[in-house]
Structures are given as C-alpha cells and as structure tokens.
Amino acid sequence: MREVVVTGGGTGIGYAIAEAFVSLGDHVTITGRREQVLKEAAARLGASCVPFNAASPVAVNEALPHLPERVDVLVNNAGGNTNLDRRQSADLMNVAEAWWANLNANLMSAVLVTTALAPRMGKGGRVISIGSIAARGTGSGSYGAAKAAMESWTADLAAELGPRGITANVVAPGLVVDTEFFRGRLTDDGIRARVENTRNGRPGTPSDVADSVLFLASAGARHVTGQVVHVNGGAYLGR
C-alpha cells in the first residue's frame, strides 16, 4: 500500500486525485487550510487529513509530525488564482502583495511541502505538481507567472531527486469545470470561449486531471521526469 499525500485535497481537482488513489487501495492523507471542509472530505474518502497552510514554513514544520513517516507519492495541488479574491489596484504595495500572494499559494506551497517531505521518499517515489495552461502564455498575470515558475522549479527538482530514483513532473490543466477555482464567476460565454480553443470540444473535469496524475504515479511512468503533461483538450499544443 502506497502512502500518498495530496495538498489542497478537500475539494475539486485535489479531491478527485485523492479519490482516485483511494480507489486503488492506497492510503491517502489530504491537507488544506479549511479544517472542517478537510475533515468532511476525509470522512467521505476514507482518508486521513492534516489541516495546515502549505504556504507557511511555520505551519508546514508544525504539520510534519502528523504526516506519514514514509511518503511514496506527493501531489502538490494546493493553490489557485488569489487575484480572484483581491481588488486590483495600481498602488505599488497592493501590486507587490498581489504577486506575493499568488507566488506563495502556487509556488512556495509546493516548494515548502516537497522540501519537507522529500527526505521521507525512497526509490520509486513521485512528486507531481498541478500547474496550469496559464503558464504557457494564456495570461492570468501573477497566477500564470507562479505556475511558470513551478515548471522551472520542477525541472531542477527532477535533477535533484533523480539519482534517488524519484521522479518529478507537472500536470497542467486547461479549463476544468466542477471546481471552486473561478469562485462562481465563470459565465457560460467564458466557458464557451475556452472550449472553442480545444480540439475535442469540451471542458476538462477533475477526473481528467486525476487520471493523468495516476499515470505519472504508476510504474509505467518510471522513466518520465522533469516533464509538463498538458491536460487541456488541445487548447495548448505542447510541441
């Protein structure tokens, strides 16, 4: 039985990823900031949960004793576009805070949790981080920049962990419905415009992303590392 840790596992894509691993008989620990949401999700999944803010080095350190002593798969899913929670302003202090918020939520959360748990991983371990199509020039400002930085960091991580037999990859979704990402603000026109950019004429689902994560965590992906796997219906062509 593998020990799997999924950050941001209480809802949406993270929940679907956790559910997919549970279905394979793995023991899953989900993390997140919202304790009640996390506990309810863990109860439905039959998983363990450890509530903490993955972007806080203090919180990560405090959570370590409660996380599995052995980790076979780490999925860095915590994050989201923090600009959707902020009022945009040209004031330089507000601009700086907005950029730091997205970098902390999307990049530093992955860096901190991976750095903390990598010593608990052995040969065959997997680090899989959830990126975004926004990293490939589709916009989204500081959110896209943070996800682009995640891709660069993952390339270095693959080189660092490779000698230990551990792989590191990114799964980069495009539009995914049935999540909290857009905070209920995505209109039908917005969905239609994004779907028109795909080759298969549909939005993604959390299970689409989860299935790609399962592949990267499988024995069949043992020679795949330092890569970005695009899961967007062809809205971005990785060629």
C-alpha positions in Angstrom: 0.0 0.0 0.0 1.4 3.4 -1.0 1.4 6.4 1.2 0.0 9.4 -0.8 -0.1 13.0 0.3 -2.4 15.4 -1.6 -2.2 19.1 -0.7 -5.4 21.0 -1.3 -7.3 17.7 -1.2 -10.6 18.8 0.2 -12.4 19.9 -2.9 -12.2 20.0 -6.7 -9.2 18.6 -8.5 -7.4 17.7 -5.3 -10.4 15.7 -4.0 -10.7 13.8 -7.3 -7.0 13.0 -7.2 -7.3 11.7 -3.6 -10.4 9.7 -4.5 -8.5 8.1 -7.4 -5.7 6.9 -5.2 -8.1 5.6 -2.6 -9.8 3.6 -5.3 -6.5 1.8 -5.9 -6.2 0.8 -2.3 -3.6 3.5 -1.4 -3.6 5.2 2.0 -4.2 8.9 1.3 -3.6 11.9 3.5 -5.2 15.2 2.3 -4.2 18.6 3.5 -5.7 22.0 3.3 -6.4 25.3 5.2 -10.1 24.8 5.9 -10.3 22.3 8.7 -14.0 21.5 8.6 -14.0 21.1 4.8 -11.0 18.8 5.0 -12.5 16.6 7.8 -15.7 16.1 5.9 -13.8 15.3 2.7 -11.6 12.8 4.5 -14.6 11.1 6.0 -16.2 10.6 2.6 -13.0 9.4 1.1 -11.9 7.1 3.9 -8.6 9.1 4.1 -6.6 10.9 6.7 -6.4 14.6 6.9 -3.9 17.2 8.3 -5.1 20.8 8.2 -2.4 23.4 7.6 -1.4 26.3 5.3 1.1 24.8 2.9 2.5 28.2 2.0 3.6 28.8 5.6 7.0 27.4 6.6 5.9 27.5 10.3 2.7 25.6 9.6 4.5 23.0 7.4 7.0 22.4 10.2 4.3 22.0 12.8 2.4 19.6 10.5 5.3 17.3 9.9 4.8 15.1 12.9 1.3 14.4 11.8 2.2 13.5 8.2 3.2 9.9 7.1 6.7 8.9 8.1 7.0 7.3 4.6 5.7 9.1 1.5 5.5 7.3 -1.8 3.6 9.9 -3.8 3.3 13.7 -3.1 0.8 15.7 -5.1 1.2 19.4 -4.8 -2.3 20.6 -5.7 -2.7 23.5 -3.2 -3.1 26.8 -4.9 -5.4 28.8 -7.1 -5.6 32.3 -8.5 -5.5 34.6 -5.5 -6.2 37.6 -7.6 -9.8 36.4 -7.8 -10.1 37.3 -4.0 -8.5 40.7 -4.3 -9.5 44.2 -5.6 -7.0 45.2 -8.2 -5.1 48.4 -7.6 -2.1 50.3 -9.2 -0.8 51.1 -5.7 2.7 49.5 -5.6 2.2 48.0 -2.2 -1.0 46.3 -3.4 0.7 45.1 -6.6 3.5 43.6 -4.6 1.1 41.9 -2.2 -1.0 40.5 -5.0 2.1 39.0 -6.7 3.4 37.6 -3.5 0.0 36.0 -2.7 0.0 34.0 -6.0 3.6 33.1 -5.7 3.1 31.9 -2.1 -0.1 30.0 -2.8 1.1 28.2 -6.0 4.9 28.0 -6.0 6.0 28.3 -2.4 3.4 25.8 -1.1 4.8 23.2 -3.5 8.4 24.1 -2.7 8.0 24.0 1.1 6.0 20.8 1.3 8.2 19.0 -1.2 11.4 20.1 0.7 9.9 18.9 4.0 8.7 15.5 2.7 11.4 14.6 0.1 13.6 13.1 2.9 10.7 10.6 3.6 10.6 9.4 0.0 12.6 6.4 -1.3 13.3 4.9 -4.7 10.2 4.9 -6.9 8.9 8.0 -5.2 6.8 10.5 -7.2 6.4 14.3 -6.9 3.5 15.5 -9.1 2.6 19.2 -9.0 -0.5 20.7 -10.5 0.4 23.5 -12.9 -1.8 25.4 -15.4 -2.2 26.3 -19.0 -1.8 29.9 -17.8 1.9 29.2 -17.5 2.1 29.0 -21.3 1.3 32.5 -22.3 -2.5 32.4 -21.9 -2.4 35.3 -19.4 -3.6 35.5 -15.8 -0.7 37.7 -14.7 0.9 36.7 -11.4 -1.0 33.4 -11.4 0.4 32.4 -14.7 3.9 33.6 -13.6 3.7 31.4 -10.5 2.7 28.4 -12.5 5.5 29.0 -15.0 8.0 29.2 -12.0 6.6 25.9 -10.8 7.6 24.3 -14.2 11.2 25.7 -13.9 11.5 24.5 -10.3 10.2 21.1 -11.3 13.0 20.8 -13.9 15.6 21.4 -11.1 13.7 19.1 -8.7 13.9 16.2 -11.2 17.6 16.6 -11.5 18.0 16.8 -7.7 15.8 13.7 -6.9 16.6 11.7 -10.0 19.7 10.0 -8.5 17.5 8.7 -5.7 15.1 7.1 -8.2 12.4 9.7 -7.6 10.6 11.5 -10.5 9.1 15.0 -10.5 6.6 16.2 -13.1 3.9 18.8 -13.6 0.3 18.1 -14.8 -1.0 21.4 -16.4 -4.8 21.5 -16.8 -6.7 23.9 -19.0 -10.3 24.8 -18.2 -11.7 22.4 -15.6 -15.3 22.6 -14.5 -16.8 21.5 -11.2 -14.2 23.2 -9.1 -14.1 26.3 -6.9 -11.3 27.9 -9.0 -13.4 30.7 -10.6 -15.4 31.4 -7.3 -18.6 31.0 -9.3 -17.7 33.9 -11.6 -17.2 31.9 -14.9 -20.0 32.6 -17.3 -21.5 30.4 -20.0 -19.8 32.7 -22.5 -16.5 32.3 -20.7 -16.8 28.5 -20.8 -17.8 28.6 -24.5 -14.8 30.7 -25.4 -12.4 28.4 -23.7 -14.0 25.3 -25.1 -13.7 26.7 -28.6 -9.9 26.7 -28.2 -9.9 22.9 -27.6 -9.5 20.2 -30.2 -12.1 17.9 -28.6 -14.8 20.4 -28.0 -15.3 20.0 -24.2 -14.1 21.4 -20.9 -11.9 19.3 -18.6 -13.1 17.5 -15.5 -11.3 16.8 -12.2 -11.2 13.2 -13.1 -9.3 14.0 -16.4 -6.6 15.5 -14.2 -6.7 12.7 -11.7 -6.2 10.1 -14.3 -3.1 11.8 -15.6 -1.7 12.0 -12.1 -2.3 8.3 -11.6 -0.3 7.6 -14.7 2.7 9.7 -13.5 2.5 7.9 -10.2 2.5 4.5 -11.8 5.3 2.1 -12.6 4.8 2.8 -16.2 5.9 6.3 -15.8 9.2 5.5 -14.1 11.3 7.0 -16.9 9.1 10.2 -17.2 10.6 13.0 -15.2 11.1 16.8 -15.5 8.1 17.0 -17.8 4.9 19.0 -18.2 1.9 16.9 -19.1 -0.8 19.1 -20.7 -4.4 18.1 -20.0 -6.4 20.7 -21.8 -8.1 19.1 -24.8 -5.5 20.6 -27.2 -6.1 24.2 -26.1 -2.4 24.4 -25.8 -0.3 22.2 -28.0 3.0 21.1 -26.4 5.1 20.8 -29.5 
